[in-house]
Amino acid sequence: MRPHRAHANTPPGQGSSRRLRIRPLRRIATGAALLLALTAAPSVAVPTTAAEGSCARIGHLDVPGAARQQASCLDELTTAGTVGSGHSDPADWAGLTPKDLSTPAGVPGIQIDGYFPDTSTTNTHHGWNHDAQFVIRLPDRWNGGLVVAGTPGNRAQYANDRAIGDWVLARGYAYAATDKGNTGPHFHRDGRRPGDAVAEWNRRVTQLTKAARTVVAQRYGRQPTRTLATGISNGGYLVRWQLENHPELYDAGVDWEGTLWRADGPNPLTFLPTALHAYPAYAAGAARAHRQLLEAGFPAGSEFLWPYHHRSYWDLTQRVYREEFDPDFDGSTEAGTPYCAPGTPACDADYDYASRPADVHRAVQRVALTGRIGKPLITVQGTLDVLLPISGDADVYARMVHDAGRGDLFRSYRIEGGTHTDSLYDTFPDRLRPLVPCHRSAFTATEHWFRTGHAPPPSRTIPRPTGADPTTLLTGCPLS
């Protein structure tokens, strides 16, 4: 564990600002009563009486490599039931979805919670105080597929439940998600050297994918016919990395505004300091500072989103990433203020990634993307993303994929009016567009792609419908 300084609480879009402890898991009645016992690690939930119907094989489910696991037979696997039963946590997904997003229901099945061996303890769910926690959900009515997700920001394993999990479960997919092996605003303390924490994210998704495929075969008697990776923000980065490095595990992926890491930039450490440096002058009316923000990639027309991101996102995101890859830079992380003024000694607002030592660039290179995907991938990102501006993210990654000769496996859809955090649509419904329906359109297009071999429409910018009502924007996002 390398020493780092403390940070302020993580804002909603980058990680939960507070952690609700989920009460201990319990069985929710479905068929005959089951008493699930935990034994010494690795532990497997075993019914004491014969079970009927869908949960009959619950005692035979064994997550490979897990140090602890606990299975529950549930009447409802979506958040329509799991929040009340203590099998999900709204704090994990706070701020990620519009308030009026519908919640599907009627998905009974088995949920397995547990963790893999790990030495870090930032995830407090279930009172376990143990990282590398996972959740696997196995619906009664299975369509033959498996969806695997890593979480956005530095959130825990239930972060995708509303945006992704509910919908894919309602479509019949088995679903698995991981906390990536470290959580919270101090995730960067995990590991012995710079870059270790992010490198673990990738290992944990690979580990869970292999384990979940085995559990699916145990539950249904056969391997999944298709396995898809998907995720938001840092979770989208994980999709890209998995399809570049372990395409044999997946049939396709859907990347929702994934973070781009490149040793020579662009990456968050190259544009976030500009936002921190220039915004105070911009807010005071300086035209030159406005030009600096635009030149750094923050899109024209997104200015109405800058105050919120300056207050809640830019500084914290810059600092936690910089602490991960460049802990020797003496940033003002204990100053007692949410951000430091430009010109303050060793302030992140003045951070210059290009001039930092070669060791810093090598740390980023360890987790960098190449564009050499091995399976079909669709990317969706909003044109008004002001945490990871699209010109320095999805647009660059699209060029990387084509430069690597993999363009036939790739589509990128730029969603006009989309921003990084869908909950902001509730505040600006007349200017923004939620990305969750665009992700779903991309997901269904990906299914059709690998099932039929017919590629989706060419990469393009998807215009925001003129005069669209909120209901339309929440339920549709055609890609053609």
C-alpha positions as CSV (number, residue, x, y, z in Angstrom):
1,M,0.0,0.0,0.0
2,R,1.7,3.2,-1.1
3,P,1.0,6.3,1.1
4,H,-1.3,8.9,-0.3
5,R,-3.2,11.9,1.1
6,A,-6.8,12.1,1.8
7,H,-9.4,13.6,-0.5
8,A,-12.8,15.1,-0.3
9,N,-15.9,12.9,-0.8
10,T,-16.4,11.7,-4.3
11,P,-19.2,13.4,-6.3
12,P,-22.2,11.4,-7.6
13,G,-21.0,10.9,-11.2
14,Q,-17.4,9.8,-10.3
15,G,-18.3,7.7,-7.3
16,S,-20.8,7.7,-4.4
17,S,-20.5,10.6,-2.0
18,R,-21.6,8.3,0.8
19,R,-21.8,4.6,1.3
20,L,-25.0,3.0,2.5
21,R,-24.3,-0.3,4.2
22,I,-26.5,-3.0,2.8
23,R,-28.1,-5.0,5.5
24,P,-27.1,-8.7,5.6
25,L,-28.4,-10.7,2.7
26,R,-31.4,-12.9,3.3
27,R,-33.5,-15.3,1.3
28,I,-36.7,-14.0,-0.2
29,A,-39.3,-16.6,-0.5
30,T,-39.6,-18.4,-3.8
31,G,-40.9,-22.0,-3.7
32,A,-39.8,-24.1,-0.7
33,A,-38.0,-22.3,2.1
34,L,-34.2,-22.3,1.9
35,L,-31.7,-21.7,4.7
36,L,-28.4,-20.6,3.2
37,A,-25.4,-21.2,5.5
38,L,-22.0,-19.6,5.2
39,T,-19.0,-21.8,6.0
40,A,-15.3,-21.1,5.9
41,A,-13.8,-19.6,2.8
42,P,-14.5,-20.4,0.1
43,S,-18.0,-20.7,1.2
44,V,-21.0,-21.9,-0.8
45,A,-24.7,-21.4,0.0
46,V,-26.3,-24.8,0.6
47,P,-30.1,-25.3,1.2
48,T,-31.0,-27.4,4.1
49,T,-34.1,-28.7,2.4
50,A,-34.9,-29.8,-1.1
51,A,-35.8,-26.8,-3.3
52,E,-38.4,-26.7,-6.0
53,G,-38.4,-25.1,-9.4
54,S,-35.9,-22.4,-10.4
55,C,-33.7,-22.5,-7.3
56,A,-33.3,-26.3,-7.2
57,R,-29.7,-26.1,-8.2
58,I,-28.7,-23.2,-5.9
59,G,-26.6,-25.5,-3.7
60,H,-24.6,-26.6,-6.7
61,L,-23.4,-23.1,-7.7
62,D,-19.8,-22.5,-6.9
63,V,-18.0,-19.4,-8.1
64,P,-14.5,-20.4,-9.2
65,G,-11.8,-18.7,-7.1
66,A,-14.2,-16.9,-4.8
67,A,-13.1,-16.5,-1.2
68,R,-16.7,-16.0,-0.1
69,Q,-20.1,-16.3,-1.8
70,Q,-23.7,-16.1,-0.7
71,A,-26.6,-17.2,-2.9
72,S,-30.2,-16.0,-2.6
73,C,-33.4,-17.2,-4.3
74,L,-35.3,-14.0,-5.2
75,D,-38.7,-13.2,-6.5
76,E,-37.2,-10.1,-8.2
77,L,-33.7,-9.6,-9.6
78,T,-34.2,-6.0,-10.8
79,T,-34.1,-3.0,-8.6
80,A,-37.9,-3.1,-8.3
81,G,-37.2,-5.8,-5.7
82,T,-33.5,-5.9,-4.9
83,V,-33.5,-2.5,-3.2
84,G,-36.1,-3.5,-0.7
85,S,-34.7,-6.9,-0.1
86,G,-31.2,-5.6,0.6
87,H,-29.6,-7.0,-2.6
88,S,-28.7,-3.7,-4.2
89,D,-27.8,-0.2,-3.0
90,P,-29.2,3.0,-4.5
91,A,-26.1,4.9,-3.3
92,D,-24.0,3.0,-5.8
93,W,-25.9,4.4,-8.8
94,A,-26.8,7.8,-7.4
95,G,-26.6,10.4,-10.2
96,L,-26.2,8.0,-13.1
97,T,-29.7,7.9,-14.5
98,P,-32.7,10.2,-15.1
99,K,-35.2,10.2,-12.3
100,D,-38.0,9.1,-14.6
101,L,-36.2,6.1,-16.1
102,S,-38.6,3.2,-15.9
103,T,-37.8,0.1,-13.8
104,P,-38.7,-3.3,-15.3
105,A,-40.0,-6.0,-13.0
106,G,-41.0,-9.7,-13.1
107,V,-37.5,-11.3,-13.2
108,P,-37.2,-14.0,-10.5
109,G,-34.0,-16.0,-10.1
110,I,-30.8,-16.4,-8.2
111,Q,-28.4,-13.7,-7.0
112,I,-24.9,-14.6,-5.8
113,D,-22.9,-12.0,-3.8
114,G,-19.3,-12.6,-2.8
115,Y,-15.7,-11.6,-3.2
116,F,-12.4,-12.8,-4.6
117,P,-9.2,-12.9,-2.5
118,D,-7.9,-9.3,-2.1
119,T,-5.8,-7.3,0.3
120,S,-7.7,-4.0,0.2
121,T,-10.8,-3.2,2.2
122,T,-12.5,-0.1,0.8
123,N,-15.8,-1.8,-0.1
124,T,-18.0,-1.9,3.0
125,H,-21.0,-3.6,1.5
126,H,-22.6,-6.4,3.6
127,G,-20.2,-5.4,6.4
128,W,-17.5,-7.4,4.6
129,N,-15.0,-4.5,4.4
130,H,-13.4,-6.4,1.5
131,D,-12.7,-5.4,-2.1
132,A,-13.1,-7.5,-5.3
133,Q,-16.8,-7.9,-4.4
134,F,-19.0,-9.1,-7.2
135,V,-22.7,-9.8,-7.9
136,I,-24.0,-12.5,-10.3
137,R,-27.7,-12.7,-11.2
138,L,-29.2,-15.7,-12.9
139,P,-32.8,-15.2,-14.2
140,D,-35.2,-18.1,-14.3
141,R,-36.1,-17.2,-17.9
142,W,-32.7,-17.2,-19.6
143,N,-32.0,-16.2,-23.2
144,G,-28.7,-17.9,-23.4
145,G,-26.5,-14.8,-23.0
146,L,-24.3,-13.3,-20.3
147,V,-23.5,-9.6,-19.8
148,V,-20.5,-8.6,-17.7
149,A,-19.9,-5.0,-16.4
150,G,-17.2,-3.1,-14.6
151,T,-18.4,-0.1,-12.6
152,P,-18.1,3.6,-13.5
153,G,-15.9,6.0,-11.5
154,N,-14.8,4.4,-8.2
155,R,-18.1,2.9,-7.3
156,A,-19.1,-0.5,-6.0
157,Q,-20.6,-3.5,-7.8
158,Y,-24.3,-2.4,-7.9
159,A,-23.5,0.9,-9.7
160,N,-24.8,-0.4,-13.1
161,D,-28.0,-1.9,-11.7
162,R,-30.4,0.9,-12.8
163,A,-28.7,1.9,-16.1
164,I,-27.7,-1.5,-17.4
165,G,-28.5,-4.5,-15.1
166,D,-32.3,-4.0,-14.9
167,W,-32.7,-3.8,-18.6
168,V,-30.5,-6.8,-19.6
169,L,-32.0,-9.0,-16.9
170,A,-35.5,-8.1,-18.2
171,R,-34.3,-9.3,-21.7
172,G,-33.3,-12.6,-20.2
173,Y,-29.5,-12.2,-19.8
174,A,-27.5,-13.5,-16.9
175,Y,-25.6,-10.5,-15.5
176,A,-22.4,-10.1,-13.5
177,A,-20.6,-7.0,-12.2
178,T,-17.5,-6.3,-10.2
179,D,-16.3,-3.4,-8.0
180,K,-13.0,-3.6,-9.9
181,G,-11.0,-4.5,-6.8
182,N,-10.9,-1.1,-5.2
183,T,-13.5,1.6,-4.5
184,G,-14.0,5.1,-3.2
185,P,-11.9,8.3,-3.4
186,H,-8.9,6.6,-2.0
187,F,-8.8,3.7,-4.6
188,H,-5.4,4.9,-5.7
189,R,-3.9,3.7,-2.4
190,D,-4.3,0.1,-3.5
191,G,-1.2,-1.5,-5.0
192,R,2.5,-1.1,-4.6
193,R,3.4,1.1,-7.5
194,P,1.7,3.8,-9.6
195,G,-0.9,2.4,-12.0
196,D,-1.5,-0.8,-9.9
197,A,-5.1,0.1,-8.9
198,V,-6.2,0.7,-12.5
199,A,-4.4,-2.4,-13.7
200,E,-6.3,-4.4,-11.1
201,W,-9.6,-3.1,-12.6
202,N,-8.8,-5.0,-15.8
203,R,-7.8,-8.2,-14.0
204,R,-10.9,-8.2,-12.0
205,V,-13.2,-8.0,-15.0
206,T,-11.3,-10.8,-16.7
207,Q,-11.5,-12.9,-13.5
208,L,-15.3,-12.3,-13.1
209,T,-16.0,-13.0,-16.8
210,K,-14.3,-16.4,-16.5
211,A,-16.0,-17.2,-13.2
212,A,-19.5,-16.1,-14.4
213,R,-19.3,-18.2,-17.5
214,T,-18.7,-21.2,-15.3
215,V,-21.5,-20.4,-13.0
216,V,-23.9,-19.9,-15.9
217,A,-23.0,-23.4,-17.1
218,Q,-23.6,-24.8,-13.6
219,R,-27.0,-23.1,-13.4
220,Y,-28.4,-23.8,-16.9
221,G,-26.4,-26.9,-17.9
222,R,-24.6,-25.2,-20.8
223,Q,-22.2,-22.4,-21.6
224,P,-23.6,-19.0,-22.6
225,T,-24.1,-18.7,-26.3
226,R,-22.9,-15.1,-26.2
227,T,-21.0,-13.0,-23.7
228,L,-21.1,-9.2,-24.0
229,A,-19.0,-6.6,-22.0
230,T,-20.4,-3.2,-21.3
231,G,-19.9,-0.3,-19.0
232,I,-20.0,3.4,-18.3
233,S,-17.0,5.8,-18.1
234,N,-14.3,3.8,-16.4
235,G,-16.5,0.8,-17.1
236,G,-16.4,1.7,-20.8
237,Y,-12.6,1.8,-20.6
238,L,-12.7,-1.7,-19.3
239,V,-14.8,-2.9,-22.2
240,R,-12.2,-1.5,-24.7
241,W,-9.3,-3.0,-22.7
242,Q,-11.0,-6.4,-22.5
243,L,-11.8,-6.6,-26.3
244,E,-8.2,-5.6,-27.0
245,N,-6.6,-8.0,-24.6
246,H,-9.0,-10.9,-24.1
247,P,-11.3,-11.0,-27.1
248,E,-11.5,-14.8,-26.7
249,L,-13.8,-14.3,-23.7
250,Y,-16.4,-12.1,-25.4
251,D,-18.6,-11.9,-28.5
252,A,-18.9,-8.1,-28.5
253,G,-18.9,-5.0,-26.4
254,V,-20.7,-1.7,-25.9
255,D,-18.6,1.1,-24.5
256,W,-20.6,4.0,-23.0
257,E,-18.3,7.1,-22.9
258,G,-15.2,5.1,-21.8
259,T,-12.2,6.8,-20.3
260,L,-9.2,7.0,-22.8
261,W,-5.8,6.3,-21.4
262,R,-2.8,6.9,-23.7
263,A,0.8,7.4,-22.5
264,D,1.3,10.3,-24.9
265,G,-2.1,11.7,-24.5
266,P,-4.8,12.7,-24.7
267,N,-5.9,11.4,-21.3
268,P,-7.7,13.1,-18.3
269,L,-4.3,14.3,-17.0
270,T,-3.8,16.4,-20.2
271,F,-7.1,18.4,-20.2
272,L,-8.5,18.5,-16.7
273,P,-5.7,20.8,-15.4
274,T,-6.6,23.3,-18.1
275,A,-10.2,23.2,-16.9
276,L,-9.1,23.9,-13.3
277,H,-6.6,26.6,-14.4
278,A,-8.8,28.5,-16.8
279,Y,-12.3,28.3,-15.3
280,P,-11.9,30.8,-12.5
281,A,-10.8,33.4,-15.0
282,Y,-13.5,32.4,-17.4
283,A,-16.1,32.8,-14.6
284,A,-14.7,36.3,-14.0
285,G,-15.3,37.2,-17.7
286,A,-11.9,36.6,-19.3
287,A,-12.3,35.9,-23.0
288,R,-8.8,34.4,-23.2
289,A,-9.7,31.8,-20.5
290,H,-12.8,30.9,-22.5
291,R,-10.7,30.2,-25.6
292,Q,-8.3,28.1,-23.5
293,L,-11.2,25.8,-22.4
294,L,-12.5,25.4,-25.9
295,E,-9.0,24.7,-27.2
296,A,-8.6,22.0,-24.5
297,G,-11.6,20.2,-26.0
298,F,-14.5,21.4,-23.8
299,P,-17.2,21.9,-26.5
300,A,-18.7,25.1,-27.5
301,G,-22.3,25.2,-26.2
302,S,-21.5,23.3,-23.1
303,E,-20.7,26.3,-21.0
304,F,-23.9,25.9,-19.0
305,L,-22.5,22.7,-17.6
306,W,-19.1,24.1,-16.6
307,P,-20.0,25.6,-13.1
308,Y,-21.3,22.2,-11.9
309,H,-18.3,20.3,-13.2
310,H,-15.9,22.8,-11.7
311,R,-17.6,22.5,-8.4
312,S,-18.1,18.7,-8.3
313,Y,-16.0,16.9,-10.9
314,W,-12.9,18.4,-12.4
315,D,-10.7,18.8,-9.4
316,L,-11.5,15.6,-7.7
317,T,-11.2,13.6,-10.9
318,Q,-7.9,15.2,-11.7
319,R,-6.5,14.5,-8.2
320,V,-7.5,10.9,-7.8
321,Y,-6.1,10.0,-11.2
322,R,-3.0,12.1,-10.7
323,E,-2.5,10.4,-7.3
324,E,-2.8,7.0,-9.0
325,F,-0.2,7.7,-11.8
326,D,1.9,10.4,-10.3
327,P,1.9,10.3,-6.5
328,D,5.2,12.2,-6.2
329,F,3.6,15.4,-7.4
330,D,2.8,17.3,-4.2
331,G,-0.7,18.4,-4.9
332,S,-2.7,20.4,-2.3
333,T,-4.9,17.5,-1.3
334,E,-5.0,18.5,2.4
335,A,-5.6,22.2,2.0
336,G,-9.1,21.9,3.3
337,T,-10.6,23.4,0.2
338,P,-12.3,21.7,-2.8
339,Y,-9.7,23.0,-5.2
340,C,-6.6,25.2,-5.1
341,A,-6.1,28.5,-6.9
342,P,-3.9,28.5,-10.0
343,G,-0.4,29.5,-9.0
344,T,-0.5,27.8,-5.6
345,P,2.7,25.7,-5.2
346,A,2.2,22.2,-6.6
347,C,-1.4,22.8,-7.5
348,D,-3.2,20.4,-9.8
349,A,-4.6,23.4,-11.7
350,D,-1.0,23.9,-12.9
351,Y,-0.2,20.2,-13.5
352,D,1.7,19.6,-16.7
353,Y,1.6,16.0,-17.7
354,A,3.9,16.4,-20.7
355,S,6.7,17.6,-18.4
356,R,6.4,14.9,-15.8
357,P,9.1,12.2,-15.4
358,A,9.2,9.2,-17.7
359,D,8.0,7.0,-14.8
360,V,4.7,8.7,-14.8
361,H,4.2,8.1,-18.5
362,R,5.3,4.5,-18.1
363,A,2.6,4.0,-15.3
364,V,-0.1,5.2,-17.8
365,Q,1.4,3.0,-20.5
366,R,0.8,-0.1,-18.3
367,V,-3.0,0.4,-18.7
368,A,-3.1,2.2,-22.0
369,L,-5.4,1.4,-24.9
370,T,-4.2,0.5,-28.4
371,G,-7.3,0.3,-30.6
372,R,-6.5,-3.3,-31.5
373,I,-9.9,-4.7,-30.6
374,G,-10.6,-8.4,-31.5
375,K,-14.4,-8.4,-31.4
376,P,-17.2,-6.0,-32.5
377,L,-17.4,-2.9,-30.4
378,I,-19.8,0.0,-30.4
379,T,-19.0,3.3,-28.6
380,V,-21.6,5.9,-27.6
381,Q,-20.6,9.3,-26.1
382,G,-22.4,12.6,-25.8
383,T,-21.1,15.7,-27.7
384,L,-21.6,17.8,-24.5
385,D,-19.5,15.6,-22.3
386,V,-17.4,18.0,-20.2
387,L,-15.8,15.5,-17.9
388,L,-14.2,13.5,-20.8
389,P,-14.6,15.8,-23.8
390,I,-15.5,13.7,-26.9
391,S,-12.8,15.3,-29.1
392,G,-10.2,13.9,-26.8
393,D,-11.9,10.6,-26.1
394,A,-14.3,8.7,-28.4
395,D,-13.1,10.6,-31.5
396,V,-9.5,9.8,-30.7
397,Y,-10.3,6.1,-29.9
398,A,-12.1,5.8,-33.2
399,R,-9.0,6.9,-35.0
400,M,-6.9,4.5,-33.0
401,V,-9.1,1.6,-34.0
402,H,-9.0,2.5,-37.7
403,D,-5.2,3.1,-37.5
404,A,-4.9,-0.4,-36.0
405,G,-6.8,-1.9,-39.0
406,R,-9.8,-2.9,-37.0
407,G,-12.4,-0.4,-38.3
408,D,-14.6,-3.2,-39.7
409,L,-15.2,-4.3,-36.1
410,F,-16.1,-0.8,-34.8
411,R,-18.8,1.8,-34.7
412,S,-18.8,5.1,-32.8
413,Y,-22.0,7.1,-32.3
414,R,-21.7,10.8,-31.2
415,I,-24.9,11.6,-29.4
416,E,-25.8,15.3,-29.8
417,G,-26.8,16.8,-26.5
418,G,-25.5,13.9,-24.4
419,T,-23.4,14.6,-21.4
420,H,-21.3,12.5,-19.0
421,T,-24.0,12.1,-16.3
422,D,-27.5,11.3,-17.2
423,S,-29.1,12.7,-14.1
424,L,-28.2,16.2,-15.4
425,Y,-31.0,15.7,-18.0
426,D,-33.4,16.2,-15.1
427,T,-32.0,19.7,-14.6
428,F,-31.6,20.6,-18.3
429,P,-34.3,18.6,-20.2
430,D,-34.5,21.3,-22.9
431,R,-30.7,21.2,-23.7
432,L,-29.5,17.6,-23.0
433,R,-30.3,14.1,-24.1
434,P,-30.1,11.1,-21.8
435,L,-27.6,8.4,-23.1
436,V,-29.3,5.4,-21.5
437,P,-31.7,4.8,-24.5
438,C,-28.7,5.3,-26.9
439,H,-26.8,2.7,-25.0
440,R,-29.7,0.3,-25.4
441,S,-30.0,1.0,-29.1
442,A,-26.2,0.3,-29.4
443,F,-26.6,-2.9,-27.4
444,T,-29.4,-4.3,-29.6
445,A,-27.4,-3.3,-32.7
446,T,-24.5,-5.2,-31.3
447,E,-26.7,-8.3,-30.7
448,H,-27.9,-8.1,-34.4
449,W,-24.3,-7.6,-35.6
450,F,-22.8,-10.7,-34.1
451,R,-25.9,-12.8,-34.6
452,T,-26.4,-12.0,-38.3
453,G,-23.1,-10.6,-39.4
454,H,-24.8,-7.5,-40.7
455,A,-23.0,-4.4,-39.4
456,P,-24.8,-1.5,-37.8
457,P,-25.2,1.9,-39.6
458,P,-21.9,3.7,-40.2
459,S,-20.4,5.8,-37.4
460,R,-22.1,9.1,-37.2
461,T,-23.4,12.0,-35.1
462,I,-27.0,11.3,-33.9
463,P,-28.9,14.6,-33.9
464,R,-31.0,15.6,-31.0
465,P,-34.6,15.6,-32.2
466,T,-36.0,19.1,-32.6
467,G,-38.7,19.8,-30.1
468,A,-38.6,16.3,-28.6
469,D,-40.6,15.7,-25.5
470,P,-38.9,14.1,-22.4
471,T,-40.8,10.9,-22.8
472,T,-39.5,10.4,-26.4
473,L,-35.9,11.1,-25.3
474,L,-36.1,8.7,-22.4
475,T,-37.4,5.8,-24.6
476,G,-35.8,6.1,-28.0
477,C,-32.5,6.7,-29.7
478,P,-32.4,5.4,-33.3
479,L,-28.9,5.0,-34.7
480,S,-29.9,5.5,-38.3
